Amino acid sequence: MKPGQIGWIDIAVPDAESLKGFYSQVVGWASQPVDMDGYNDHCMIPSGGDTPVAGICHGRGANATLPRQWIIYIVVADLETSLKTCQELGGAIICPAREAGGGKFAVIRDPAGAVCALYQALQAGS
């Protein structure tokens, strides 16, 4: 993925199992479980497809502080630089940087109040 592209979308909620069922019935997504050491989160796959398009996660552990809304993950070249610029321009970091999905991400709120995540893939050997 190139910087500026949307790399992923997901949502973290108290009851991912129910929400997974909702989206399965409403939009036809199938679920691929993702083991989270004692429970499953879910990668959601469109009907007839084999590539996940979204995640439905339990709002537990590190995900407990994430907003209960769909979050887009925008790819950036340098997460730390983007977070610094976010704050300089009136945005806020609402969930600090952490590793996940072969990279690291942080959730921000822009000056208008909208929430998204910024994602940087980790380089080999980092």
N, C-alpha and C positions, 0 to 999 in steps of 0.2 A: 504494500500500500504506500502511496505517496502522501507526503504532508498535504493537509487540506482535505483529504478524502475522509468520508465517514467509514470507519473500519468495523463497527459493530453497534448493535443496540441491545440493551437488556433492561430488565426491571427486577428489583428486589422487594419482596413483599412478605408479610408474616406467613401466608399460606400459599406457597408456590404450587403445591399439588392442585389445589382448586383452580388457581389462575391458569395453570397449564391446561386443565380440562376445558376451561372457558374458551381459550384461544384455539384449542383443538376443534371444538364444535363451531365456533364463530367463523374462523378463517381457514380451517382445514389443516392446521399445522400438526405434524407428528412430533413426538417427543423422543429425544435421545438422552437418557440419564447420564449425569456427570457425577461421579462419586466425590462426595465432600467429607469423607471421614465420618461416616455414621448417618448420613442422609444424602439425598440426591437433589441437585439442581438440574436444570433441563436446557439442552440446546434444542431449539425448535426448527423443524425442517418443513419446507413447503410440500404440499401434496405432489407426489410424483418426482420430487427432488431428492438429492442426497447430500446437499451442502446446507449446514445450518445457517439461518438468517437472523436469529435472535436468541437471547437467553432469558429464561424465567428462573429467578433465583430466590431462595429463602433469605429473608432479611435477618440473618443470624451472624454472629461473630463479626468479622470485619465488614460485612454488609449491613449490619444493624443500623448504621448511621446514614446509609444512602437514602435519598428522597424516594418516596413511594410513587415513582413515575417512570415512564420510559426514558432512558438516558441514551443519547447518541454518544459515541466515542469518536472524536475527531483526531486523526493522526497528525502528530507534530514531529518536527525534526529533533527538537531538544525540549524535553518536558520542563526542566528547571527554568530555562529562558522564557518559555511560554507562560509559566506560572508567575514569574517575576513581572512580566509585561502585563499580564491579567490584572495584577494588583495595582500596578502603576497607572493603569487606565480606568480604575474604579471598580474592577471586579473583585471577587472574593474566592478564596479556596475554602470549600465546605467539607471536603474529605481529602486529607493530604495524600501525597504520592505513595503508592505501594505497588508491588509486583503482582502481575496476573497475566495469564494468556500469552506468555512469551515476551512480555514487555512490562512497562509500568504505566500507571495512569493516576490521575487525580480528578476529582469532581470540582467544578467551578460554578459560580453564579456570575453572570455578566452584569453590566451596569443597569440593564433593563429588568433584571430579576430572573431571567431564564437560566436553566441549569443544563450543563452538558459535562462530558468528561473529555479530557485531553489524554491521548495515548501515544506513547513512544515505544516502538519495538526495540528490544535489547539487541545489541550487536553481538555477534559470536565472540565469546571470550570475555563478555562484560559481566 
